[in-house]
Amino acid sequence: MKAEIIFTILLITISCKAAPGPIHEEVVNYFNGKIQEILDRSPAKIPETNDYEREFNEYLRKLNASHVDETNIVAATTEAVAKIENALKEFEDYQKKRADLESELTRSIKELEESLETDIIPNELKDNGYKQLLLMVRSQLGKTTEVESSLKDYGIFKKSAKTQTTLTPTEKTSTPAVTSVTAATTLPPSIEQPSADISKTLNEILTTLKSFSNASNKNFLGVLVDNIKPIKDFLESLLSDEKQIEQNNDSSPTCCSYY
């Protein structure tokens, strides 16, 4: 087996140095075999239910398109082999980049979840913290560029949160808090700070959605991210109404007060 590999490498070297024209069929068979190994190890994702699967399948199609058909192996040229080599490198580079990003994404999601649960994130930044968390979770089913974007936004948020935790109470009062990577407008603390009940509810919604990795839930995550402020306001109004009802019940006269 080792001798066959050495022989194949020698054939590739000799063929690449030769003038453009037909190439030894052993070389073509070697690269065709590499393509088939990848196709067997990483089959197409059918059906395509999200942007990640569509992106992955597109790279597979490019790789498969470089495969030399059996009827053309004898007449294959150095250009055909070069095309296969480029396609193999492009796919392998994509897989490595995606794996590295997904590893960083998983770590960042866990880190942010723990920061929100243990109150490391200041109250005035928790709304945006949940938004960043939802964006990262959604990007798991998105294109590679979406993963990169969500990680970049999280890095900016993480830096702003770290800055907030190092400020003194006086500095926090005088310095506007950065609650978004695109804006630095802060509401008064009485409005900005979410209650523990609201934070818990948002976290429960997120946990439930994360347990289902499909396209429809990805779309729902998008809606939740885009409307997190109205959802928070709605939850606050429900809590306010509930407290008002409790107060009314406490102040209502009982049957015995008439006697």
N, C-alpha and C positions, 0 to 999 in steps of 0.2 A: 504493500500500500504506500509506504514511504517513497519507494522507488518510482511509483506511478506519479506521485505529486511532484517529485523533482523533475521527472521527464516532462510533465505538463508545463511546469514553470519554464523549463528550457525552451520548449516549443513556443510559448508566449513571447519570450525574450527574442528568439530568432525571428518570429513572425513580425513583431513590432519594428524590428530593425530593417526588415525587408521592404522593398518598394511596394506601394499600394497595389493590391491585387488579391487573388484568392488566398485564403489563410487556411492553415492546417485544420482539418475538421475536429481533431482532438481538443484544440483550443476552444472552438465554438461549443463543443459538447460540455467542456468544463464550465464555461460561463452560463450556458443554458441550465446546467445542473444547479448552479448557485441560485439562479432565479427560481427554479422549482423548489428548492429547499425553503426559500423565503415564503413562497406561496403556500406550501404545505404547513409551515410553522405559523404563518400569519394570514389566514384566509380572509377574503373580503367580508365586510360586516354587512350582512343582509338580514332584514331590510335596513336602509339608511334612515335612522330616526333622529339624528342630530348632526350638527355641523362638524363635530369631531369625526364621526363615522364617514361623512361625505369627503372630508379632507383625506382621511386615511385611505379610502378606496381610490381616490384620485392618484395618489402616489403609487398604489398597487397597479393601476391601469397603465401608468407610464412605464413601470418596470416590466409588466407583461408585454407591452408593445415593443420593447427592445429584444424580446425573445426571438431567436432565429428559427424559423420553421424547418422541420426535418427535410423537406424537399429542397431547401436552399442552403443547407449546411455546407455542401461541397463547394458551392459558388460564393460563400460568404467572404467578405473582404475585411481588411483591417478597420475600415470605417464602421462596419457592423459591430465588431468587437469593442471598439471605442465607445459606441453608443450604449452597449450593455454595461461597460465599466462605469460610465457616467451615471446611468440609471441606478446601478447598484449603490454607488457612493451617495447619490442624492437620497435614496430611500433609507440607507443606514444612518446618514446624518440626521434625517428627519426623525427616525425612531429614537436616536440618542437624545436629541434636543427635547422631544416630547416627554421622554422618560424623566429627564432631569427637571423639566418644568413641573411635571406632575408630582414629583417627589417634593419639590419646594412648595408647591401648592398645598399638598397634604399637610406638610409641617406648619405652614402659615395658618391654615384653617384651624388646626388643633390649637395653635398658639393663641389665636384671637378668641376662640371659644373659651379657653381657660381664662384669658384676661377679662372677658365679659362676665364670666361666672364668679370670679374671685374679686370683682370690683377694682381690678388694676386700672381699667379704663375709667377716667373721670366721668361723672354723671352727665356733664354737658356734652360729652362726645359719644355717649352710648348709642344714640340714634344712628349716627354715622358709622359707628362700629358694626352695628347689625347690618347696615347697608353694605359695608365692605365685605362682611361675611357672606351675605347673600350673593354678591357679585362673584366672589371666588368660587362658591359652590356651583353657581350657574356656569362659570367658565370651564368646569370639568367636562362639560359636554359640548364645549365650543371649539372653535379653531385655535390653533397654536397662538395666533396673534391676540386672541381674546384672553388666553391664559396669561400671556406676557403683560397685557394691559392691566388685568386685575391685580397681578402681583406688584406692578409698578404703583398703582393707586394705593395698595395696602402699605407699601413701603413709605409713601408720603404720609398716610394716615398714622402709621406707627410712629413716625418721627414727630408729628404734631402732638400725639397723645403723650409721648415721652416728655416733650417740652412742657405740657400742661401739668404733669405730675411733679415737675421740679420747681414750679412757680410757688411763691408764697401766697397766702390768702389775699394780701394787698395787691400783689402783681396780677392775680387772677381777676380781681375786680377791675383793675385799670387796663388790662390787656385783653382785647377781643380774642375769644377762642376760635381756632380754625376748626370748623365742623364739616368742611367739605374740601376736596382737592381742587375744586373749581371756584370756591367762594369762601370769604372770611367774615360773613355776617353772622352775628350771634344774637339770639333772642335773650330776653331777661332770664335769669336763673330760675325764676318761678315758673316760667313756661318751658324752658329748655330742658330741665332735669326730669327724666322719666321716672315714674315710681317703680318700686320693685315689682309690683304686680304686672305692669306693662312690659317691663324687660323680660319677666318670666314668660308672659304670653307670647311675645315675639320669638323667644328662644324655643318655645314648644312648637310654634308653627314651623320654624326652620328645621328643627329635629325631625318632625313628621315628614316634611317634604324631602329631606335628604335620604330618607329610607326608601324612596322610590326614584330610581334613575331612569326616567323616560322623557320623551320630548314634551309631552303635555305639562309635566311638572316643571320642566325647564322654562316653558312659557309662563307658567304661573309664578315662578321665581322672578321672572322679569317684571311682571305686573307688580309683585310685592316690592321689589326694589324701587321701581319708579313711583310707587305710591306709599312709601313707608311713613311719610309725615302725615298724610290724611288718615292712615290706619291708626297711627299713634293717637291722633286727635280724637278719632272715633272711640278708641279704647278709654281715653281719658274722660270722654263725655259719659260713657257707660258707667265708669267708676263714680263719677260725680253724681249721676242720677241715682245710683244705688245708695250712695251716702245720704243724699237728700231724702230718699224714701225712708231710710233708717232713722234720720233725724225727725221726720214727720211722725213716724210711728212712735218714737220715744216721747214726743211732745203731745201726742193725741191723748185726750182724757179717757180714762178707763171707766168702766161701768160703775165702779164704786165711788167715783168722784162726785156723782150726782146726789149722793145720800149723805 
